[in-house]
């Protein structure tokens, strides 16, 4: 199974029950409660976080093949991991081997849980499924499916209007259209150990994000934010001064109207 080394390490840590959940913290007398901070309905064990918590089980309901559903929720941790990694189900509705989807999903569930615990931000089940399938496509070298439910799950992210109170900074990067390098960079910045990365720039960004504010970094391919892509091309790459547009350039107006059809641009 081809997945990044960090996911292999994560599986190793999970299989040896080394993730410090509230249940284990309570057993070591370093926490006053063993309950799951998200649902408060059960002890926060590794299996609860990755499978049994409602936030996780709803994700699995959207992904799990019917051939695996009967035994999926009945196994203990080690049997559950081994059974899914050894699954012979090579062709799912996304044409991605189930073991790759499984690993990608538990990684996204773990990241989503940590995002809730440390940043008080919980992504929807649809967002978790989208990321799990998109990264599984990348890991397995498959092209995103183009029909049915799979299209909705694997469609590349696009620019969207922010919720009130958030400030958006669009940044254009030079990334080959034939690779997922931009998404991989964002994944590096979201890693729990980003502040200990071997790349100095990743460490610097991670430490900046740890200040007293809430941030999120989202990779949007150029086709998903054509307005930002065009603005980047309108500037002189050698210029260091900030360029202000008091009104949108005429060539940009059709793209802005596409993003906000009810707005007026003059």
C-alpha positions as semicolon CSV with decimal commas, in nm:
position;residue;x (nm);y (nm);z (nm)
1;X;0,000;0,000;0,000
2;X;0,148;0,333;-0,109
3;X;0,093;0,611;0,146
4;X;0,331;0,876;0,286
5;X;0,567;0,779;0,564
6;X;0,391;1,002;0,817
7;X;0,073;0,796;0,772
8;X;0,268;0,474;0,821
9;X;0,410;0,616;1,143
10;X;0,062;0,724;1,250
11;X;-0,070;0,371;1,194
12;X;0,219;0,232;1,398
13;X;0,139;0,472;1,684
14;X;-0,232;0,386;1,670
15;X;-0,174;0,010;1,663
16;X;0,043;0,037;1,975
17;X;-0,219;0,252;2,149
18;X;0,024;0,540;2,194
19;X;-0,218;0,823;2,115
20;X;-0,282;1,010;2,437
21;X;-0,661;1,012;2,457
22;X;-0,860;1,138;2,756
23;X;-0,915;0,781;2,874
24;X;-0,541;0,724;2,899
25;X;-0,483;1,068;3,052
26;X;-0,737;0,988;3,320
27;X;-0,573;0,652;3,389
28;X;-0,243;0,836;3,438
29;X;-0,407;1,093;3,667
30;X;-0,327;1,384;3,435
31;X;-0,689;1,454;3,342
32;X;-1,004;1,487;3,548
33;X;-1,234;1,342;3,282
34;X;-1,211;1,050;3,044
35;X;-1,508;1,165;2,834
36;X;-1,490;1,256;2,468
37;X;-1,483;1,638;2,449
38;X;-1,687;1,631;2,129
39;X;-1,985;1,409;2,210
40;X;-1,946;1,364;2,590
41;X;-2,126;1,033;2,544
42;X;-1,841;0,787;2,602
43;X;-1,481;0,756;2,713
44;X;-1,238;0,903;2,464
45;X;-1,041;0,599;2,352
46;X;-0,850;0,566;2,026
47;X;-1,124;0,352;1,875
48;X;-1,388;0,600;1,987
49;X;-1,206;0,889;1,815
50;X;-1,138;0,704;1,490
51;X;-1,460;0,505;1,456
52;X;-1,731;0,519;1,721
53;X;-1,779;0,888;1,798
54;X;-2,077;1,022;1,608
55;X;-1,858;1,272;1,425
56;X;-1,652;0,977;1,296
57;X;-1,928;0,722;1,242
58;X;-2,116;0,964;1,015
59;X;-1,807;0,989;0,797
60;X;-1,775;0,610;0,775
61;X;-2,144;0,583;0,682
62;X;-2,069;0,789;0,372
63;X;-1,766;0,582;0,275
64;X;-1,804;0,226;0,397
65;X;-1,872;-0,042;0,133
66;X;-2,169;-0,263;0,221
67;X;-1,947;-0,573;0,207
68;X;-1,752;-0,448;0,510
69;X;-2,030;-0,288;0,714
70;X;-2,135;-0,591;0,924
71;X;-1,805;-0,647;1,100
72;X;-1,672;-0,290;1,082
73;X;-1,813;-0,169;1,416
74;X;-1,775;-0,497;1,607
75;X;-1,398;-0,540;1,615
76;X;-1,145;-0,428;1,870
77;X;-0,872;-0,183;1,767
78;X;-0,605;-0,419;1,635
79;X;-0,847;-0,648;1,451
80;X;-1,021;-0,344;1,305
81;X;-0,698;-0,200;1,167
82;X;-0,565;-0,531;1,037
83;X;-0,893;-0,632;0,876
84;X;-0,922;-0,307;0,683
85;X;-0,557;-0,297;0,580
86;X;-0,577;-0,654;0,453
87;X;-0,907;-0,605;0,277
88;X;-0,913;-0,752;-0,070
89;X;-1,160;-0,486;-0,181
90;X;-0,948;-0,327;-0,449
91;X;-1,220;-0,150;-0,645
92;X;-1,454;0,083;-0,459
93;X;-1,694;0,326;-0,624
94;X;-1,401;0,570;-0,644
95;X;-1,172;0,310;-0,809
96;X;-0,934;0,338;-0,514
97;X;-0,831;0,035;-0,305
98;X;-1,018;0,033;0,026
99;X;-0,701;0,010;0,242
100;X;-0,585;0,344;0,098
101;X;-0,924;0,504;0,164
102;X;-0,921;0,361;0,516
103;X;-0,580;0,504;0,602
104;X;-0,657;0,840;0,444
105;X;-0,986;0,862;0,637
106;X;-0,852;0,782;0,983
107;X;-0,578;1,041;0,924
108;X;-0,836;1,306;0,833
109;X;-1,054;1,210;1,130
110;X;-0,755;1,250;1,360
111;X;-0,668;1,589;1,212
112;X;-1,031;1,701;1,240
113;X;-1,045;1,599;1,607
114;X;-0,724;1,788;1,683
115;X;-0,853;2,091;1,498
116;X;-1,155;2,085;1,728
117;X;-0,955;2,034;2,048
118;X;-0,688;2,297;1,978
119;X;-0,866;2,547;1,752
120;X;-1,235;2,490;1,841
121;X;-1,306;2,431;1,471
122;X;-1,485;2,116;1,356
123;X;-1,521;2,050;0,985
124;X;-1,838;1,891;0,852
125;X;-1,857;1,522;0,766
126;X;-1,880;1,620;0,399
127;X;-1,555;1,816;0,425
128;X;-1,378;1,525;0,596
129;X;-1,499;1,280;0,331
130;X;-1,394;1,518;0,056
131;X;-1,042;1,546;0,196
132;X;-1,013;1,175;0,263
133;X;-1,110;1,078;-0,091
134;X;-0,907;1,354;-0,254
135;X;-0,593;1,253;-0,067
136;X;-0,662;0,885;-0,129
137;X;-0,672;0,965;-0,501
138;X;-0,338;1,138;-0,465
139;X;-0,180;0,855;-0,262
140;X;-0,292;0,587;-0,505
141;X;-0,208;0,782;-0,817
142;X;-0,568;0,771;-0,937
143;X;-0,746;1,046;-1,123
144;X;-1,045;1,191;-0,939
145;X;-1,367;1,017;-1,050
146;X;-1,591;1,215;-1,282
147;X;-1,940;1,081;-1,221
148;X;-2,201;1,027;-0,952
149;X;-2,137;1,091;-0,584
150;X;-1,765;1,057;-0,640
151;X;-1,759;1,376;-0,846
152;X;-1,902;1,571;-0,557
153;X;-1,651;1,424;-0,315
154;X;-1,343;1,468;-0,532
155;X;-1,420;1,801;-0,694
156;X;-1,123;2,034;-0,626
157;X;-1,188;2,307;-0,368
158;X;-1,297;2,644;-0,499
159;X;-1,295;2,995;-0,356
160;X;-1,596;3,074;-0,141
161;X;-1,714;3,374;0,056
162;X;-1,590;3,375;0,414
163;X;-1,803;3,362;0,723
164;X;-1,845;3,696;0,909
165;X;-1,543;3,788;1,120
166;X;-1,283;3,618;0,899
167;X;-1,027;3,792;0,679
168;X;-0,910;3,624;0,359
169;X;-0,562;3,659;0,210
170;X;-0,528;3,508;-0,137
171;X;-0,174;3,410;-0,234
172;X;-0,070;3,293;-0,577
173;X;0,192;3,020;-0,602
174;X;0,383;2,879;-0,897
175;X;0,282;2,512;-0,899
176;X;0,280;2,270;-1,190
177;X;-0,073;2,195;-1,310
178;X;0,028;1,830;-1,348
179;X;0,093;1,773;-0,978
180;X;-0,070;1,809;-0,635
181;X;0,233;1,986;-0,490
182;X;0,022;2,281;-0,370
183;X;-0,204;2,049;-0,170
184;X;0,098;1,868;-0,029
185;X;0,243;2,198;0,099
186;X;-0,084;2,281;0,275
187;X;-0,084;1,935;0,428
188;X;0,267;1,998;0,565
189;X;0,150;2,323;0,725
190;X;-0,147;2,147;0,887
191;X;0,068;1,869;1,034
192;X;0,074;1,852;1,414
193;X;0,455;1,863;1,413
194;X;0,480;2,150;1,162
195;X;0,676;2,359;1,413
196;X;0,943;2,086;1,412
197;X;0,954;2,043;1,035
198;X;1,286;1,996;0,860
199;X;1,193;2,298;0,645
200;X;1,268;2,631;0,812
201;X;0,988;2,812;0,628
202;X;0,730;2,557;0,746
203;X;0,854;2,599;1,105
204;X;0,832;2,978;1,078
205;X;0,475;2,968;0,943
206;X;0,369;2,716;1,210
207;X;0,505;2,935;1,490
208;X;0,333;3,241;1,343
209;X;0,001;3,051;1,337
210;X;0,039;2,962;1,707
211;X;-0,011;3,324;1,810
212;X;-0,341;3,446;1,956
213;X;-0,555;3,409;1,649
214;X;-0,740;3,143;1,454
215;X;-0,612;3,064;1,106
216;X;-0,683;2,816;0,832
217;X;-0,485;2,744;0,517
218;X;-0,674;2,613;0,216
219;X;-0,528;2,505;-0,115
220;X;-0,741;2,615;-0,409
221;X;-0,624;2,516;-0,760
222;X;-0,596;2,798;-1,010
223;X;-0,916;2,692;-1,187
224;X;-1,098;2,726;-0,854
225;X;-0,991;3,090;-0,801
226;X;-0,936;3,239;-1,142
227;X;-0,972;3,595;-1,008
228;X;-0,666;3,563;-0,783
229;X;-0,477;3,390;-1,063
230;X;-0,548;3,676;-1,303
231;X;-0,452;3,944;-1,048
232;X;-0,119;3,771;-0,998
233;X;-0,055;3,784;-1,372
234;X;-0,142;4,157;-1,389
235;X;0,150;4,253;-1,165
236;X;0,519;4,288;-1,237
237;X;0,694;3,992;-1,076
238;X;1,009;4,200;-1,020
239;X;0,825;4,485;-0,840
240;X;0,848;4,489;-0,461
241;X;0,596;4,766;-0,390
242;X;0,233;4,690;-0,313
243;X;-0,003;4,749;-0,604
244;X;-0,349;4,882;-0,516
245;X;-0,653;4,863;-0,742
246;X;-0,916;5,121;-0,646
247;X;-1,155;4,961;-0,894
248;X;-1,142;4,613;-1,045
249;X;-0,951;4,590;-1,374
250;X;-1,197;4,553;-1,660
251;X;-1,067;4,207;-1,751
252;X;-1,135;4,091;-1,394
253;X;-1,502;4,193;-1,374
254;X;-1,647;3,882;-1,546
255;X;-1,464;3,656;-1,301
256;X;-1,583;3,858;-1,000
257;X;-1,940;3,848;-1,131
258;X;-1,911;3,472;-1,163
259;X;-1,806;3,446;-0,795
260;X;-2,068;3,696;-0,673
261;X;-2,348;3,715;-0,934
262;X;-2,563;3,948;-0,719
263;X;-2,286;4,209;-0,676
264;X;-2,234;4,516;-0,894
265;X;-1,888;4,610;-1,024
266;X;-1,817;4,939;-1,200
